[in-house]
Amino acid sequence: MKKLILLLLVIIGCNSKKNAEIKINNVSFSYSVLKGLEPENGVTRRDPSDVIKVDDTYYLWYTKTEISEIFGGYSGYNASVWYATSKDGKIWEEITEAIPRGDIGSWDAYSVFTPNILIANGQYYLFYTGVKPTPGNKEGKFENNSETDITAIGLAVSDSPHGPFVRVSSNPILETSDNIDQFDSYRIDDACIVYRNNQFYLYYKGRSRKYGKEGPRYTKLGVAIADKPEGPYTKNENNPIIKSGHEVMVWPYKRGIMALLSNHGPEGKTLQFSHDGIKFKKVASFGNDYPKAPGSYRVDNFRDASIQDKGIEWGISMFYGDKKKDIWPHLFRYEIKLDFVSENVH
């Protein structure tokens, strides 16, 4: 009888933990220069991936281009994916291109950008966004119009973080909705992956063609789920799961998922937490000094998020660039600290 009572108490305690309300009283950030990847005139480095550590080496992927004038300013379009390594996360060495633009005529022929990484089944999966030249453009350029210039997410895989990365398909693994009223009928971008309960949660940002000309303020976040890293991915019926944020960063935390939202939209500049990875709730706010387009150091190396308590401590962010001062977009390191974390069980 005593053993049965003890077992029931354990079960009740576990269920209480699952329903605990997360509260964070303060969020703070600090920043430092990435040695080896300092600002460089004539070169744009932006959109950093999550960081992983394999043996004694850290790995980072990002968008790189040497083209400055795109749609009136610095942009990640007309770029490719590169990577760098580090022994301490502070001093980095740029290695080489990881994913080139796609072949002529392919869906990602014009540009590949906004990469993110996943480790699964002993392999390395590199997700990225791609675009093709604007249909009908005589110069083969990408116009970034809000009618035909849609984006999609592709995937390449390798047995080593150094590559070579090979595309898993000639088609994207996640595409925009055909229904113009859907939140992701114009843009699908910025993949961030969490492994949870034997499934792969691909979080992404989307924007509708209805608001294509209105800019990032109409961006919302969705999730698509698959049983295998390469898919097929099914978009969740509750999408968009968060109605704000222009940049996607999520990570395992307290056996659930935490999301950091940029300043775009009514719920901007907040941390939001979800026990199930679908239903998110605001748990903290922060100021304008939040990391831009960040990736996080995934200390867990993609263990099951449902059994993880520890969150993140640092990652890589970006500076958008300043044309007046001739400072090109570049990467730098941020530290994040969550103060006075409490779990109130109801």
N, C-alpha and C positions, 0 to 999 in steps of 0.2 A: 504493500500500500504506500509506504514511504517513497519507494522508487517511482511509483505512478504519479504521486503528487509532485515530486521533483521534476519529472518529465513534463508535466503540464505547466509548471512554472517556467521552465525553459522555453516551451513553445509560446506561452503568453508573452514572455520577455522578448523573444525574437519578433513576434508579430507587432509588439509595441514599437520596437525599433524601426520596423518597416514603415509605421505610420507616424513616426516622430516628426515634429515640425522643426525644420532647420532655421536658425536665426543667426545672422552675422551682423555685429554692431558696427564694424568698420572695415573698409577695404583700402589698402594703401599700395602704391607702386613706386619703384625706384628704377633708375636706368643707368646703363653704362655702355661705352663704345665697344663694338666688336672689333678687336684687333685682327687685322688681316682682311677685314671686310669694311674698312672705313669708307666714308663718303668719297666718291670718285667722280670728278667731272667727266661727262661723256658716257657714263654708265648708270643705268637704272637697275637696282636690285630691290625687289619688293615681294610682298605676298609670301612670307615664310611659312613653311610647313611646321608641323609638330616636330620635335627633336626626339631622336631615339639614341640609345647607347647600345652598341654591339661590342662585346669584349671590353676593351679599354678606350673605345673611340666613339665620339658623338657624331651624329650625321644630321644634316640640315639640307632641305631642298627649297628652292625659291625661283621666282620669275626674274629673268635677266634680259635686258635689251640695251642697245646703244643708240636707239632712235628716240629723239627728244620730242619733236613736235607731232603729237598725235591728238587730234580733236582739241587743239588749243593748249595742250599742256602735257605733262608727263603721264604716261599710261602704261599699263601692262599688256596692252594689245600689241601685236607684231613683236612677239617675244618667244623665248623658249625656256625650258626648265633646266636649271643648273643645280649643282650641289657642292657642299663644303664639309670638311671634317675638322674635328677638334679633339684634343686630349683632356681639356678642362672645361669646355663650354664657354670659354672667354677669348681664347686665341684661336683663330680659324684659318684654314687654308682652302681657298677655292680650288676645286679639282677639275671639273670639266662639265660639259653638257650632259644631262641625264636623259632628257626626252627632247628630240628635235621636233620641228614642225612636221605635220603629216605630209604624205605624198600629194602631188598635184591632183586635184579632183576629190580629195578626201574631205571629210567633215571638219578636220582640224588642220587643214593645209595652211591657213594664214597665220595662226598663232596657237601656242600652248602655254598655259600659265596657271597660277594659283594651285600649286601642287600640295598634296598631303600624303602621308605615309601610313601604312598598316603592316604589322608583322603578324603572320598567321601561317600555320602549317609548315613552319620552317622556311617560308618564302617572304619576300618583300613586295608589297603591292603599292604602287605609286599612282594615286588618283590625280587627275588634272582636268582643267577646263580647256576646251578648244573652240575655235571658230574657223569658218571658211571665208573666202572672199565674198563680198556682197554679190548675190546673183545679179548678173547683168552689168556689173561694173567693168568697163572696157580695160581699165588698168589693173584689174585683178586685186583691187584694194578692198579693205573692210571699212565701210562707211559708218558703222555703229548706228544705223537707223533703227527705229522702233517697230518696223514692220516685218522685215525679212532677216535681219541680222541677229538671229537667236544663238544662244550658247548651249553647250551640252557638256557632260562629264564623261571622260574616258578613263581607261585603266591600263597600266602596264605592269608587268611582273618580272621579278628576277630572283635568282637563288642567292644573290649577294647584294648588300646595300650599295656596293660600287657598280652594280649593273653587270652586263648590259640589261636594260629594261626593254622588254618586248611587249608590244600591245597585245592584249588578250583577244581583241576583235577589231575588225575594220569599222565597227559601229560603236557609238557611245554606249555606256552601260546605264546612263540616266539621261532622259531627254525632256524637253519642255512639253507642257500640256498642249493638246490640239484645241482645247476649249479656251477661247480668248478671255473668258471670265475667271479662269483659274489663276491663282496667285503666281504660278510659275510658267505662264504661257509665253513669256519673253526671255527671262533669264533663269538659268540654273547654273550655279557656280559655287565654289568655295567648299568643297567636300571636307568633312571632318568625321572620323570614324570611331565608333566605340563598339567593343565586343561585349555582349551582354546576354546571359542565358542561352548560350549556344547560337546566337544570331548576331549579325553584323548590322549595326545602326549607322546609316550614312546620313548625317545631318548636312543640309545645304541651304543656301539662300535662293529665293526666287522673287521674280517681279513679273507682273502681268503686262501684256501688251496694251491694256487699257491705260496703264500709267507709264509706258515706256519712255515718254518724253519728259516725265516729271522728275526723274532722277531717283537717287537712292532712298529718299524718304519714304517710298512706298514698298521698300524691300521687306519681306517677311521670311521666316525660317520654317523649313519643313524637314521631314525625315522619311527615308525609304529603307526598308528592312529586307535582308536576304539571309539565307541559310549558308551561303558560301561567299567568300570575298568577291568573286567575279560575278555574283548575282545568279539568277535574275533578282533585281530589286523591285519591291512593291511599295509604292508611295502610301503612307498611312492615310486612312480615311479621315483623320482629324486634322490633316494639314489645312492651313499653316498652323503649326503647333505654338509658335510665338509670333506675334504680330508686329515685331519691331526688329531692329538690328540689321546692319548692312554687311557685317563680317562675322564669320562663323568660328567660334571657339567653344568647344564643349570638352568636358573631361570627367572621369569617374570621381565621385566624391560621396562619402558616407553611404556607400552601397547604392547610390543613385547617380544622377547626372547633373552637373553644374554647367551653366551657360553664361558667358560674358557677352553682353550686348553693347554695341557701339551707340553713338548718340542719335541714330536715325530712328524715327518713329516715336509713338506715345510712351513706349516702355524703355526708351533708350537710356544708356548709362546705368544699367542695373545688372546685378547677378540674379539669375533665376535657377531654381532647383526643381528637380523632378525625381520622384521615387521610382517611376516606371519608365522614364525616358521619353514620355509622351506629354504628360500633363505638367506644365511648368508653372512655378509660382515665384514671384519676386521675393528675394530674401535680403537684398542689400542694394544700396545706391552708391555711386561714386562720382567724382568730378571729371573735369575735362582732361585730366592728366592720364587717363586710361591708355593702355597699349593699343596702337592702331594695327589692324589686320594681323593679330597675333597668332602665333602657334605656341604650344606649351611643351615643356620637356615631359614626355610620357614615361615617368619613372617606372610605371607598371609594365611597360613593354606589351601592353594590350592583353593583360590578364582579364578574366571575367570581371566586369565592372560591378556586378551584383554582390561581390564578396570583398570589394575594396573600400577602405575607409579613408586612407590618406589622399589628399588632393595634390595640387601642383605648387611649386615654389618659384619656378622661373620659366622663361621661354624667350622667344625672339619676336620682336615687333618691327615696325617700319616707320620711317619718316617720309611723308608724302612728297617732299621736295619743295623748294622755294625758288621760283624762276627769277624773281627780282634780285635775290642774293646769289643766283647761280649755284644753288645747292641741289644736287640731284637726289632722287629718292634712294634711300639706303636702309640698311638693317642695323638694329642694335638690340642689346639684351635688356630684359626687364625682370625685376623681382616682384612677386606678388605676396602680400601678407593679408590673411583674413584674421581679424582680431575678435576675441570674445565669441567664439563659436559655441552655441548651445543647442541642445536637442530637447524640446519640450514634448513629452509624451502625453497624448490625450486619451 
